[in-house]
Amino acid sequence: MNAPVTSHKLIKGATGDWEMVIGMEIHAQVISNSKLFSGASTAFGGEPNSHVSLVDAAMPGMLPVINEECVRQAVRTGLGLNAKINLRSVFDRKNYFYPDSPQGYQISQYKSPIVGEGEVALELDGGRSVTIGIERLHLEQDAGKLLHDQSPTMSYVDLNRCGVALMEIVSKPDIRDAEQAKAYVTKLRSILRYLGTCDGDMEKGSLRADVNVSVRRPGGPLGTRCEIKNMNSINFIGQAIEYEARRQIEILEEGGAIDQETRLFDPDKGETRSMRSKEEAHDYRYFPDPDLLPLEFSQAFVDELKSKLPELPDQKKARFIADFALSPYDAGVLVAERESAEFYEAVLARLADRARDGKLAANWVINELFGRLNKEGRDITGSPVSSEQLAAIVELIGEGTISGKIAKDLFEIVWQEGGDPRALVEARGMKQVTDLGAIEKVVDDIVAANPDKVAQAKAKPQMIGWFVGQVMKSSGGKANPQAVNDLLKAKLGL
């Protein structure tokens, strides 16, 4: 019997191949000025317990009031995920007791979430693509934070985060390897940032992932899953999945069984460890929150939000490919982060001839600018070269005023010293020599001085490259390379 055809990585075990099955729950903090059910600030970094209202602290008689902006943000996100928007949803109480949750329950959504099924399209290495299904998106409150390192005998509680709106985005178990999982989180974070619904800052905890991992024989029945909690790094997600899958395979191949449990990833050791066992049906005693009516809105409300959505990464990528003949890879690099795409579009906006220079601009943004920023550990928001300056450099090349080699020298000057590229070219005599008479004299001198090389070039035409190099060197890199090529071919009879 032939093995199933797969577009993902199988893991070779001692007894044959194994396949991962991965589902993810992403907790994304909603961008809003105030919390989901109170007017307290959501600003990051305040003094402990300085952004806490009476509602957040669960004082007697305090009632939650829904924040409409959080509802709008959830609907926008659902639309960005091509998901079904439910015009009626219900807030439930999820009951559990923990010191950083003063209410003794979390207001969440259970059977009737605000957003239903959707999808995220991924493009992987080698031109492969895969679509990951979204099961649901629901709104819920975040918990507070326990601080265990402030005292040797006590744990402190900071409720600043308590009540902040979260979107829990639950994927279907469609992810099949660590590469797909990392690509999924990266793409989802990019969509959220384009939409302006979550800043995606994993270091600050604005985006966290719970990763469910199980293994099975390719195409076989689903295995028992383990949940790795609170992952806040895309690289760690990949490492945790690889380790956890191999751990489960070793147990199964030795005749053991997988315990359904919650685990934590230790990045220092590169391994997962057991946190607590998790029964199949944990009883949170969900019931509709009696203080909140069902959330209802009209299709017109949804349509208005849809009409104002920004252009999302996949749409932008398709437009860049169609309008400027960019390769799918280059377009993908430009749209991966909203700030990168905005920088490229700001360069385009300043070009007089976008049809001529759009592709050239992309090459310069990706190779020269991004390359230099990566080398120096900066991001696009801290670029010493502005979109206006880069557009001027690209136009100077496009119109033939400077060569690509001179442009690199000019880029270096602008990076180090700043200034207007056009003024710098004038002031420093960097213009490309396009005067055929001046170039011809240099060509004639070099041809006359190298009769042996002339004979070689006539026998082996690719030798013309040596002559081009000599002319460019003699002209200080200012001769127009195309003009040099044409003149040499004429002089050498090639």
N, C-alpha and C positions, 0 to 999 in steps of 0.2 A: 504493500500500500504506500502510495506517495505521501510525503509529509505535506501539510498545508502550506500554501504559498503565503508568505508574510512580507510586509514592507517594514518590519521592525526587527529589533535584535532579539534573538533567542539566547538563552543562557545554557551552555553545555554543562550538564551534570555528569556524575559518574555513571548514571543509568540511562542517559539520553538527554534530549533537549527539554527545556522548560520555558514557559512564557509568563511574563509578568502581566498582572491585571491591576491597574492603578486608577483610583478615583480621588478627586481632590475637593476639599472644602476651603475656599478662599474667603477670609474675613477681611473686607475692605472698608476702611474708615471713610465715611461720607464727608465730603467737603461741605461744611455748613458752619455758620458763625455760632450757632447754639446747638444744644443737644437734642436728642430725638423727642423727648417729652418734657423738657424744661428749658428755661431761658438762659441757663448757665453757659459760660464761654467754653468753646472747644479748643482754645489756643494751647499749643504745646509748650511745655517748659515752665509753667507757673509754679509758684511755691506750693508745696503739698497742701491739698484741701482748700485751695484758694478759688477754685472754680466749681463750687458745690452749692446747689440750691437746696431748699427744703425738700423738694421732690426727690432729688438725687439721694439725699440722706434718709429718705423714707420716713419723714416725720409724720405722726398721726394726722389723718385728715387731708394729706396732700394728694392732689389728683393729677395724673398725667394729661398733657395736652399735646396732640400731634403737631410736629413741626412740618409745615407744608413744603418747605424747601427740601427736606430729606425725602419726602414722597416724590417730588419732581426729579431729584437726583437718581432715585431708584428706577423710575420710569425711563429716564434718559439712558441709564445703563442697560436696562432691558432692551431698549430699541437698538442700542449699539451692539448687542449680542444677537440680533435678529430673533428676539424671543417674543413669546406670547405675553401680552400685558393683560393682567386680570383686572377688570373694572371693579371687582368687589373682592376684598381680602379681609382677613380677620387677624387681630392680634391676640395671642394666647399667653397665658402664664406658664412658664417652664419652671417647675419647682425644684430647687435644690438649695442647700444651705452652705454658705461659704463666707468667710469673714469680710471679703471685699465686695459683697453684694448685700447691702443693708436691707433690701426688701425681702430677702429670703426667696426670691424668685426672679427670673429674667423675663421681661416682656419681649416676646419673639413672635414668629409666625410658624404654624405647624402644618395643618392640612390645607389651608387656603392662603398661599403666599401671594405677594404682589406681582411677581413675574414667574411665568411658567417656562416651558421648554425653549431652548435656543441653541446656538452653536458658535464655535470659534474655529476658524480655518487656520491651519498651521502650514508653513513651508519649511521643510527640513533640508539638511545637507543632501547634495546630489540631486536636487530638483524634485525630491519626493514631497508629496503633500498629504495631509490627513485632516479630517474634520472631527473635532471633539464635541460631543453633545453636552449641552447644559441641561441639567434636570430642573433647576429652579433657582430663583434669587429671592431671598426674603430679608426684611428689615428686622433688626433687633438691637437691644442695648448692649454696649460693652460693659464689662465689669471694671472694678477699681484695680488697684495694684498693691500687692503685699511687699513690704520692704523688710528683708530678713537680716540686713547687714548694719542696721543702725544701733542695735543694742544686743548685748550678749544673752539677754534673758527674755526679750520680747520681740514680737513682729509688729511693725507699724503698718498702718493702712492709709493709702493716699487715694481719695475718691475723685480726683480731678477727671479721670477718664470714665468714671462710672456714669452711665447714661448716654455716653457718646453714641451716635448712630453708626451701626455697622450694616453693610450688605454682606450676607453670607451667600456666596455663589457656589452652588454644588454641581460638580460635573457628573456626567455618567461615567461608568467604569470603562471608558473607551481608550485610556492611555495605556500604551504597551511597553514603554521603556523609559529610562531616565532622560534620554535626549528629548523625547516627546513631552515629558513632564516639565522640563526646564523651558522648552519652547512655548508650552501652554501658559505657564505663569508669566513669561516675558511678554507674550502677545496680549494676554488679558490685562496686564499692567499698562501696556502701551495704549490699549483701547480706553481704559479708565482715565488715563492722563489726557488723551485727546479730547475726551468728553468733558473733562474738568470735574469728574464726580469723585475721584480719589487721587491723592498725590502719589500713591504707590511707594512711599518712603518706608522700605522694610526695616531700616535701622531704627526708625522711631516707632515701629510697630503699627504703622498705618496699613500695612498689608501683611497678613500672616496666613500660613497655609497649614491645614491638617491633611496629611497624606495617607490614604488607605492603600496598603500593598498586600497582594496575595499572589501565589504562583499556581500554575497548573500545567499539565501537558498541553502542547499546542492544540487549541480548539476544543479542549476537554471541558468538563464541568468546573465551575468556579471553586476556588479553594477558600480556606478560612483566612480572613483578612486581619491585619494588625494596623492600628492607626498611629502614625507618628505625629505628635502634637506640636503646634506652635513653631513651625519652621519660618524663619525670617531671612533666609538667604537662598537665592536661586541655586548657587553652587552646592550649598549644603543639602538642598532638596535632592539634587542628583546623587550626591554621595550617600545619603541616607537610604534612598531607594535601592541603589546597587548593593549596599551592605545587607539591607533587610531581605532582599530577594534571595541572596546567597545563603543567609542564615536559615531561611525557611526551607530552601532546597536541601541543605545538609540534614536538617531534622527529618524531612520526609524521606530522603534516600536511606536514612538509617532506620527507617521503620517507625519513626515517631509521629506525633500529631501536633499541629499548630494550635496554640491556645489563642482565642480571640482576646486581644488585650490592647491597652494603650501604651505606647512606648515613647521615649524621648531620644533625640539624637545628640550624641556627645561629639562635637566637632574636633576636640583635641585628640580623642582616640579614634575618631572616624567610625563609630559604631552606635547602634541603637541599644537601649536598655529598657527593661520593663519598668513601667510606671504604676500601672494598676490593671487588674483584669477587668474586662468589660463584657457583661452579659449581652446576649442578643437583643433583649428588649428591656433596656434600662427604663425604670418607671419614673418619668419626670412629672406624671400626673398633669399633663397638659389640659387646660380648659380655657375657653374664651375669657379674656380679661374683662371683668364686669365694669371696669371704669372707662372702657373705650368702646365706642360703637364700631361696627364693621366699617372699614375704610372703603368708601365708594367715590368714584369719579367717572366722568363721561368720556366717550370716545373723542369728543372735540378737544378735551384737555390733553389727551394723548397725541392727537393729530397736531395740535399747536406745538407741543414739545418736539415732535418729530420734524416739523417744518424748520425748526431752528437748530437742528443738530449740526455740528461741524462736519467737515469732510474727514472720514475716518481713514486709518492707515491703508487698508486694501484699496479703497477708492482712489486715494492720492497716488498710490503706487501705480495703478492702472493708468492714471492720467499722465504721470511722468513718462511712462513707457511709450504711450501713444503720442504725446506731444513733442517729446525731445529725443526719441529713439534710444532711451536708456536701456541697458540690459536689466533683466529682472533682479539680478544681484545688486547692481548699483542703486536701482530704485528702492529696493528693500532696505539697503543701508541708510538711505536718506530719510525714509519714513519711519524707521524703527523707533525713534524718539521724536516727540512733537517738536522739541526745540531745534533739532537738526533739520527737520522738514521746513520749519519756519525760517531758519537761516537761509536755506537754499532758495526758498521762494522770495526772500528779501533780496537776494542776489539777482534772481530772475527779474524782479520788478524794476531793477535799475539798469537792465541791459537794453540798449536801443534795438538790438536785433536778436530776439530770443531764439528764433528758429535757427539762426546761424550759431549762436554761442551757448545755447541751453545745455548741450551735451558736454561741451568744454567746461562750462561752469560746474557741472556735476563732478567731472574728473578732478577739478581743482579743490572743490569742497571736500571730496572724499579722500583723495590721495595726499594733497599738500596740507590742507587745513586740519582735517581729522587726524591725519598721520602725526602731525606736529603736536596737536593737542594731547593725543594719547601718549606720545613720547615724554611729554612734560607733566603728565598726570593732571591735565586741566579738562574742564568740560566746555561745551560750546558757549555757555553764558559768560565764561571768563576769557573768551578769545581776544588776544591783542589786535587781531585783524578784523575789522568790521565788515559787514556785508557790502557796504558801499565801497570800501577799499578793494575787496576781492572782486567785485563787479568791474571796477576800473581796470584791474590787472587783466581780467578775462577779455575785456573789450580791446585793450591794447594789443593782446595777442591776436584776437579775432580780426582786427582791422589791419594787421601786419606791421604795426608800429614797433613792436618788439618780438623777439623770437621766444620760444619756450624756455631756452637756456637763460636768456636775459630775464625772463619773467621770474625764474626761481631766485635769481639774485635780488630782483626787486621785491619779491615776497619777503625775503630775509630782512631787507632794509625796513620794510613796513612793519614787520613783526618786532624788530628790535627798537626802531626809532619812531614809528608812526609816520604820518604825513600823507599828502595826496599823491597817489601813484603817478598821475599824469605830470604833476609839477616836478616830481623826483626824476622822471625820465628826461624832462627838458633840462633841469638844472645839472644833472650828472652826465649828460651826453650818452644816454643809454639807448637811443633810437637805433632800430635795425637799419642797416644800409640796404636800400632797395635800388639805388642808382646803379644801373647795369654797367655803366662806364667805369665806375670806381671798382666794382666787383671784378669786371673783366681784366683790369690791370693786374689785380692780385692773382687771378687765375693764370694769366699769361706768364707772370714771373715764376710761379710754382711749376707750371708745365715745362718752361724753358730750363729750369734748374734741375729737372729730374727726368732726363730722357730714358733712363733704364726703367723707371716706374711707368712711363708712358707706354713702352713696349709691352710690359707685363699687363697693363690695363687693357690693351687692345687684344691680348691673348685671353685675358681672364677679366671680363667686364666688371665683376664684383669688386675688383681692385679700386674702382672709382671712389669707394668709401674712404680710402686713404687720402686721396686728393681733397675730398670734401672736408675731412678733418683738418688738413693743413690750411685750407683757405679759411675755415672758421677760426682756427687758432691765430692765423695771421691778421684777421680782421677783429680780433678781440671778441669773437662770438657775435658780432653785430651784422654780419652778412646774412641776407635772406637765404636760408638753406635751399629752398626750392629753386631760386635764381641760380645759386651756385651749381646745383645738380644739372640744370638745363644747360648752363654755359659749358660745363665740363664735358657733357655728352657731345655737344656741338664741336668743341675743340679737339676732343679725342676721337671723333668720328664713331661714336658708339650708338 
